[in-house]
Amino acid sequence: MNGGGLNLFYSQRIINHELDNAVQLQQNSSFLKRRPERFAMNEMNESISFEEGKPCPLPIEGHGGGLSFSPNGDMLLIASLPHPSEAQIEAFSGKWRAKLVAESEFPSIPIFAIGSEDWLLETPCNPAQQEKETPGFIEALYAKEDYGMVAILVDSESKVIQKITHVELEEMFIERMVMSWNPYKTAGDEYTKTYSGEGFNEKISEIFKMKNSEELWRISW
């Protein structure tokens, strides 16, 4: 991965992001909600804007989903799939459910059911890489009074944003995610370890080869 921002990994079920310089704006920014159909990340006098019906400002290849965090602990999810149907766009604004896939000696993997369990989306995130890009993001996330996430649906073929929505998340989900990620955000020692970008991708690929989305959802909580 190049630059800061979304931690998305090489897999048939995950977006491959080449982030370039644009996402560097996230380093000292917070995610700002505007109108429901518009969303922006600001840093001083510069901003990256996301707007329904407009091209996604971040380059995306492939399909899947990934998370990013601002230094203020705000969460952003980008989901990309080819030619989303009207039913999928409607589901994206519907009810979301969130679980965590727990793996031994590995940071838990957020997985979301979008609209129903017919649409499952895994969003692996490497805490060590995210901490380099947005130091203190875990503490900032945990300190929030309300937990939510901005979710953006992109057509992977046209790169046009189809839907922007705000997802409420349960406190227990955030607490468990923070507890799982915290040991992996800094340099490892004899008791803990961190993963390089390559090592993290390899482990994710192993997990996804062993279990499909439905199996991961079934064993997660």
Contacts in CASP RR format, 6 or more apart in sequence:
PFRMAT RR
TARGET T0000
AUTHOR 0000-0000-0000
METHOD contacts of the structure
MODEL  1
MNGGGLNLFYSQRIINHELDNAVQLQQNSSFLKRRPERFAMNEMNESISF
EEGKPCPLPIEGHGGGLSFSPNGDMLLIASLPHPSEAQIEAFSGKWRAKL
VAESEFPSIPIFAIGSEDWLLETPCNPAQQEKETPGFIEALYAKEDYGMV
AILVDSESKVIQKITHVELEEMFIERMVMSWNPYKTAGDEYTKTYSGEGF
NEKISEIFKMKNSEELWRISW
1 7 0 8 1.000
1 8 0 8 1.000
1 17 0 8 1.000
1 18 0 8 1.000
1 19 0 8 1.000
1 129 0 8 1.000
1 197 0 8 1.000
2 18 0 8 1.000
2 19 0 8 1.000
2 20 0 8 1.000
3 19 0 8 1.000
3 20 0 8 1.000
3 21 0 8 1.000
3 23 0 8 1.000
3 24 0 8 1.000
3 133 0 8 1.000
4 19 0 8 1.000
4 23 0 8 1.000
4 24 0 8 1.000
4 26 0 8 1.000
4 27 0 8 1.000
4 133 0 8 1.000
5 19 0 8 1.000
5 23 0 8 1.000
5 26 0 8 1.000
5 68 0 8 1.000
5 130 0 8 1.000
5 133 0 8 1.000
5 134 0 8 1.000
6 15 0 8 1.000
6 17 0 8 1.000
6 19 0 8 1.000
6 23 0 8 1.000
6 58 0 8 1.000
6 66 0 8 1.000
6 67 0 8 1.000
6 68 0 8 1.000
6 76 0 8 1.000
6 78 0 8 1.000
7 66 0 8 1.000
7 67 0 8 1.000
7 68 0 8 1.000
7 124 0 8 1.000
7 125 0 8 1.000
7 126 0 8 1.000
7 129 0 8 1.000
7 130 0 8 1.000
8 14 0 8 1.000
8 15 0 8 1.000
8 16 0 8 1.000
8 17 0 8 1.000
8 64 0 8 1.000
8 65 0 8 1.000
8 66 0 8 1.000
8 78 0 8 1.000
9 16 0 8 1.000
9 124 0 8 1.000
9 200 0 8 1.000
9 201 0 8 1.000
9 204 0 8 1.000
10 16 0 8 1.000
10 201 0 8 1.000
10 205 0 8 1.000
11 201 0 8 1.000
11 204 0 8 1.000
11 205 0 8 1.000
11 208 0 8 1.000
13 63 0 8 1.000
13 64 0 8 1.000
13 122 0 8 1.000
13 208 0 8 1.000
13 213 0 8 1.000
14 64 0 8 1.000
14 65 0 8 1.000
14 66 0 8 1.000
14 122 0 8 1.000
14 124 0 8 1.000
14 204 0 8 1.000
15 60 0 8 1.000
15 61 0 8 1.000
15 62 0 8 1.000
15 63 0 8 1.000
15 64 0 8 1.000
15 65 0 8 1.000
15 66 0 8 1.000
15 78 0 8 1.000
15 80 0 8 1.000
15 156 0 8 1.000
16 60 0 8 1.000
16 61 0 8 1.000
16 62 0 8 1.000
17 58 0 8 1.000
17 59 0 8 1.000
17 60 0 8 1.000
17 61 0 8 1.000
18 59 0 8 1.000
18 61 0 8 1.000
19 58 0 8 1.000
19 59 0 8 1.000
20 59 0 8 1.000
22 48 0 8 1.000
22 57 0 8 1.000
22 58 0 8 1.000
22 59 0 8 1.000
23 48 0 8 1.000
23 58 0 8 1.000
23 68 0 8 1.000
25 41 0 8 1.000
25 42 0 8 1.000
25 43 0 8 1.000
25 46 0 8 1.000
25 47 0 8 1.000
25 48 0 8 1.000
26 41 0 8 1.000
26 43 0 8 1.000
26 68 0 8 1.000
26 70 0 8 1.000
26 133 0 8 1.000
26 134 0 8 1.000
27 43 0 8 1.000
27 71 0 8 1.000
27 133 0 8 1.000
27 134 0 8 1.000
28 43 0 8 1.000
28 44 0 8 1.000
28 71 0 8 1.000
29 41 0 8 1.000
29 42 0 8 1.000
29 43 0 8 1.000
29 70 0 8 1.000
29 71 0 8 1.000
30 41 0 8 1.000
30 42 0 8 1.000
30 70 0 8 1.000
30 71 0 8 1.000
30 72 0 8 1.000
30 73 0 8 1.000
30 74 0 8 1.000
31 39 0 8 1.000
31 41 0 8 1.000
31 70 0 8 1.000
31 72 0 8 1.000
31 74 0 8 1.000
31 75 0 8 1.000
31 76 0 8 1.000
31 150 0 8 1.000
32 39 0 8 1.000
32 40 0 8 1.000
32 41 0 8 1.000
32 42 0 8 1.000
33 39 0 8 1.000
33 150 0 8 1.000
33 166 0 8 1.000
34 40 0 8 1.000
36 164 0 8 1.000
36 165 0 8 1.000
36 166 0 8 1.000
37 51 0 8 1.000
37 52 0 8 1.000
37 164 0 8 1.000
38 49 0 8 1.000
38 50 0 8 1.000
38 51 0 8 1.000
38 52 0 8 1.000
38 164 0 8 1.000
39 49 0 8 1.000
39 50 0 8 1.000
39 51 0 8 1.000
39 150 0 8 1.000
39 152 0 8 1.000
39 164 0 8 1.000
40 47 0 8 1.000
40 48 0 8 1.000
40 49 0 8 1.000
40 50 0 8 1.000
41 47 0 8 1.000
41 48 0 8 1.000
41 70 0 8 1.000
41 76 0 8 1.000
48 57 0 8 1.000
48 58 0 8 1.000
49 57 0 8 1.000
50 56 0 8 1.000
50 57 0 8 1.000
50 152 0 8 1.000
50 161 0 8 1.000
50 164 0 8 1.000
51 161 0 8 1.000
51 164 0 8 1.000
52 161 0 8 1.000
52 162 0 8 1.000
52 163 0 8 1.000
52 164 0 8 1.000
53 160 0 8 1.000
53 161 0 8 1.000
53 162 0 8 1.000
54 160 0 8 1.000
54 161 0 8 1.000
55 158 0 8 1.000
55 159 0 8 1.000
55 160 0 8 1.000
55 161 0 8 1.000
56 78 0 8 1.000
56 152 0 8 1.000
56 154 0 8 1.000
56 159 0 8 1.000
56 160 0 8 1.000
56 161 0 8 1.000
58 78 0 8 1.000
60 78 0 8 1.000
60 80 0 8 1.000
60 154 0 8 1.000
60 156 0 8 1.000
60 159 0 8 1.000
61 156 0 8 1.000
62 80 0 8 1.000
62 156 0 8 1.000
63 80 0 8 1.000
63 81 0 8 1.000
63 82 0 8 1.000
63 156 0 8 1.000
64 79 0 8 1.000
64 80 0 8 1.000
64 81 0 8 1.000
64 121 0 8 1.000
65 77 0 8 1.000
65 78 0 8 1.000
65 79 0 8 1.000
65 80 0 8 1.000
65 121 0 8 1.000
65 122 0 8 1.000
65 123 0 8 1.000
66 77 0 8 1.000
66 78 0 8 1.000
66 79 0 8 1.000
66 123 0 8 1.000
66 124 0 8 1.000
66 125 0 8 1.000
67 75 0 8 1.000
67 76 0 8 1.000
67 77 0 8 1.000
67 110 0 8 1.000
67 123 0 8 1.000
67 125 0 8 1.000
68 75 0 8 1.000
68 76 0 8 1.000
68 77 0 8 1.000
68 78 0 8 1.000
68 130 0 8 1.000
69 75 0 8 1.000
69 76 0 8 1.000
69 130 0 8 1.000
69 134 0 8 1.000
69 137 0 8 1.000
69 141 0 8 1.000
70 76 0 8 1.000
70 134 0 8 1.000
70 137 0 8 1.000
70 140 0 8 1.000
71 134 0 8 1.000
71 135 0 8 1.000
71 136 0 8 1.000
71 137 0 8 1.000
71 140 0 8 1.000
72 140 0 8 1.000
73 134 0 8 1.000
73 137 0 8 1.000
73 140 0 8 1.000
73 141 0 8 1.000
73 144 0 8 1.000
74 150 0 8 1.000
75 141 0 8 1.000
75 148 0 8 1.000
75 149 0 8 1.000
75 150 0 8 1.000
75 169 0 8 1.000
76 149 0 8 1.000
76 150 0 8 1.000
76 151 0 8 1.000
76 152 0 8 1.000
77 112 0 8 1.000
77 123 0 8 1.000
77 149 0 8 1.000
77 150 0 8 1.000
77 151 0 8 1.000
77 152 0 8 1.000
77 167 0 8 1.000
78 151 0 8 1.000
78 152 0 8 1.000
78 154 0 8 1.000
79 92 0 8 1.000
79 114 0 8 1.000
79 121 0 8 1.000
79 151 0 8 1.000
79 152 0 8 1.000
79 153 0 8 1.000
79 154 0 8 1.000
80 153 0 8 1.000
80 154 0 8 1.000
80 155 0 8 1.000
80 156 0 8 1.000
81 88 0 8 1.000
81 153 0 8 1.000
81 155 0 8 1.000
81 156 0 8 1.000
82 155 0 8 1.000
82 156 0 8 1.000
82 157 0 8 1.000
83 155 0 8 1.000
83 157 0 8 1.000
84 92 0 8 1.000
84 153 0 8 1.000
84 155 0 8 1.000
84 162 0 8 1.000
84 163 0 8 1.000
88 119 0 8 1.000
88 153 0 8 1.000
89 153 0 8 1.000
89 162 0 8 1.000
89 163 0 8 1.000
91 114 0 8 1.000
91 115 0 8 1.000
91 116 0 8 1.000
91 119 0 8 1.000
92 114 0 8 1.000
92 115 0 8 1.000
92 151 0 8 1.000
92 153 0 8 1.000
92 162 0 8 1.000
92 163 0 8 1.000
92 165 0 8 1.000
93 163 0 8 1.000
93 165 0 8 1.000
94 114 0 8 1.000
94 115 0 8 1.000
94 165 0 8 1.000
95 115 0 8 1.000
96 112 0 8 1.000
96 113 0 8 1.000
96 114 0 8 1.000
96 115 0 8 1.000
96 151 0 8 1.000
96 167 0 8 1.000
97 112 0 8 1.000
97 113 0 8 1.000
97 117 0 8 1.000
98 110 0 8 1.000
98 111 0 8 1.000
98 112 0 8 1.000
98 113 0 8 1.000
98 167 0 8 1.000
98 169 0 8 1.000
98 170 0 8 1.000
98 173 0 8 1.000
99 110 0 8 1.000
99 111 0 8 1.000
99 112 0 8 1.000
99 113 0 8 1.000
99 173 0 8 1.000
99 217 0 8 1.000
99 220 0 8 1.000
99 221 0 8 1.000
100 108 0 8 1.000
100 109 0 8 1.000
100 110 0 8 1.000
100 111 0 8 1.000
100 173 0 8 1.000
100 176 0 8 1.000
100 177 0 8 1.000
100 180 0 8 1.000
100 220 0 8 1.000
100 221 0 8 1.000
101 108 0 8 1.000
101 109 0 8 1.000
101 110 0 8 1.000
101 111 0 8 1.000
101 122 0 8 1.000
101 207 0 8 1.000
101 216 0 8 1.000
101 219 0 8 1.000
101 220 0 8 1.000
102 108 0 8 1.000
102 180 0 8 1.000
102 220 0 8 1.000
103 109 0 8 1.000
103 203 0 8 1.000
103 207 0 8 1.000
105 193 0 8 1.000
106 184 0 8 1.000
106 195 0 8 1.000
106 203 0 8 1.000
107 125 0 8 1.000
107 126 0 8 1.000
107 127 0 8 1.000
107 180 0 8 1.000
107 181 0 8 1.000
107 184 0 8 1.000
107 195 0 8 1.000
108 176 0 8 1.000
108 177 0 8 1.000
108 180 0 8 1.000
108 181 0 8 1.000
109 122 0 8 1.000
109 123 0 8 1.000
109 124 0 8 1.000
109 125 0 8 1.000
109 204 0 8 1.000
109 207 0 8 1.000
109 216 0 8 1.000
110 122 0 8 1.000
110 123 0 8 1.000
110 124 0 8 1.000
110 125 0 8 1.000
110 177 0 8 1.000
111 120 0 8 1.000
111 121 0 8 1.000
111 122 0 8 1.000
111 123 0 8 1.000
111 213 0 8 1.000
111 216 0 8 1.000
111 217 0 8 1.000
111 220 0 8 1.000
112 120 0 8 1.000
112 121 0 8 1.000
112 123 0 8 1.000
112 167 0 8 1.000
113 119 0 8 1.000
113 120 0 8 1.000
113 217 0 8 1.000
114 120 0 8 1.000
114 121 0 8 1.000
117 214 0 8 1.000
117 217 0 8 1.000
120 213 0 8 1.000
120 214 0 8 1.000
120 216 0 8 1.000
120 217 0 8 1.000
121 213 0 8 1.000
122 208 0 8 1.000
122 213 0 8 1.000
122 216 0 8 1.000
124 200 0 8 1.000
124 204 0 8 1.000
125 181 0 8 1.000
126 184 0 8 1.000
126 195 0 8 1.000
126 197 0 8 1.000
126 200 0 8 1.000
127 138 0 8 1.000
127 181 0 8 1.000
127 182 0 8 1.000
127 184 0 8 1.000
127 185 0 8 1.000
127 194 0 8 1.000
128 184 0 8 1.000
128 185 0 8 1.000
128 186 0 8 1.000
128 194 0 8 1.000
128 195 0 8 1.000
128 196 0 8 1.000
129 197 0 8 1.000
129 200 0 8 1.000
130 137 0 8 1.000
130 185 0 8 1.000
131 137 0 8 1.000
131 138 0 8 1.000
131 185 0 8 1.000
131 186 0 8 1.000
138 178 0 8 1.000
138 181 0 8 1.000
138 182 0 8 1.000
138 185 0 8 1.000
141 147 0 8 1.000
141 174 0 8 1.000
141 178 0 8 1.000
142 174 0 8 1.000
142 175 0 8 1.000
142 178 0 8 1.000
144 174 0 8 1.000
146 168 0 8 1.000
147 168 0 8 1.000
147 169 0 8 1.000
147 170 0 8 1.000
147 171 0 8 1.000
147 173 0 8 1.000
147 174 0 8 1.000
148 166 0 8 1.000
148 167 0 8 1.000
148 168 0 8 1.000
148 169 0 8 1.000
149 166 0 8 1.000
149 167 0 8 1.000
149 169 0 8 1.000
150 164 0 8 1.000
150 165 0 8 1.000
150 166 0 8 1.000
150 167 0 8 1.000
151 164 0 8 1.000
151 165 0 8 1.000
151 166 0 8 1.000
151 167 0 8 1.000
152 161 0 8 1.000
152 163 0 8 1.000
152 164 0 8 1.000
153 161 0 8 1.000
153 162 0 8 1.000
153 163 0 8 1.000
153 164 0 8 1.000
153 165 0 8 1.000
154 160 0 8 1.000
154 161 0 8 1.000
154 162 0 8 1.000
155 161 0 8 1.000
155 162 0 8 1.000
183 192 0 8 1.000
184 192 0 8 1.000
184 193 0 8 1.000
184 194 0 8 1.000
184 195 0 8 1.000
185 194 0 8 1.000
186 194 0 8 1.000
187 194 0 8 1.000
188 194 0 8 1.000
195 203 0 8 1.000
207 216 0 8 1.000
211 219 0 8 1.000
END
